[in-house]
Amino acid sequence: MPMYTVSSHSPLPSDTREEIANLIMNVHCRLTGAPETFVNVVFSHNVPHRRGVKMNIFGNVRKGRTPEMNRQLVDALREEILASTKYPSRSLELTLFEVPASWVMEGGEVLPEPGEEESCEWLNTAED
């Protein structure tokens, strides 16, 4: 968690997928403080989109952040992905969907609420 699904009509080259996955991870972690191990990015292709849309990104993120934080996350992801892909702004769709941390398991453990990662013993042990 978070789980970002990046869909496109045509397959993206592997170097583009790697760049986008790293970009999403870096932006998400920089803005939210979430550990890198929580960020998952999945790619799918042959996905139909509205006319003119080249890429759709749907991000499931932990509920509990402010609307301003989610807006900053959307804006930063959009800006950096558009800069990386050189797509026109209208060709990218990006949506965040909030999911309660208690609905998600990572490594067999229920995720902590946003901001409570430091008190999560299993996470601190896993990173050592």
N, C-alpha and C positions, 0 to 999 in steps of 0.2 A: 504494500500500500504506500504510496498511491499507484494506481494502475492507469497508465496512459495508453490508449489505443489509437494508433496512427493509421488511417486508411487512405488508400489512393486507388485510382482506377488502374494505373499501370504499376508494375513492380518498381520500387525505388532501388537504385544501385546500392550495393552493400556499404560503400563508403558514405553515402548519403544517409542511410539508415543509422550507421554508427554515429555520425555527426549529430543527427537529430536526437538520438537517444541520449548522448552525452549532454547536449544542450538542454534538453528537458530535465535531466537529472541535476545539472548544475544550477539552473534557474530555480527549480523547485527547492533544492536544499539551501541555496543562498537566501531565498526569501522566507522560507518557513522554518529553517533550522532542523528539518527532518534529516535523519541519518541517510546516507547514500544507499545503504542496504535495503531501505524501504521502497525505493523508487523502481518501478517496473515499467518497461516500455515494450509494447507489442505492435508489430506491423502486420497489416493485411492489405491485399490488393485484389483487384477485380471487384471493387466495391463501387456500386453506382452512386453518383453524387448529383446534386443539382447542377444545372448548366453553368459552366464557368468555374466550378470548384475543382481544384486539383488535389487538395488534401483536407481531410477532416481529422481533428484530434479531439478525442473524448477522454477527459481525465476524471477518474474517480479519486477524490481526495478526502482525507479525514475531516469530518465535521467538527466545528468548534473554533474555527478561525473567523476573524471579523470579515464583513463584506468588503471592507477596504483592502484587506490582505488578499482576498480572492481576486479582487479587481486588479491589484498590482501583479498578481501571478499571471492572470490572463494577459494583461498588457505586455509584461516582460516576455512571456512565451511567444506571443504573437509577433512582437517586434524582432526578437532574435531569430525566430524561425523564418520570417519573411526575409530578413537580411541574409540568412544562410542560403535559402533556396532561390532567392531573387524572384519569387512569385509576386504577382500583383496582389495587393491587400484583399481584394474581393475574392481571390481564389483559395483563401484559407478560412476554414471554419474551425472554431475552437470552443469547446464547452467544458465546464467543470460541473461535476455532480458530487455533492457532499454525502459521505457515508459515515455513520457512527463508527468510531474505532472498535467498539465492542462487537461489531459485525465481522471483523477481519482478523485472521490469524496469519502470522508470519513466523516461519520456523517452528510451528506448533504452539505458538503463544499468542494470546489475544493482544492486540496492539494497545499501547498507552494512548491516552488523550493527547492532543497537541500540547506541547510545552511540558509534558510529564515524562519525556524520554530519559532524562537524567536519573529519575527514581526507578527506572525499569531495570531490575537486577539482571534478568536474562539477556537484555540487550547489551548492557555493559560487559557482561561476561563473554558474549558472542564476539564482540569486537576485539578482544585481547588476543 
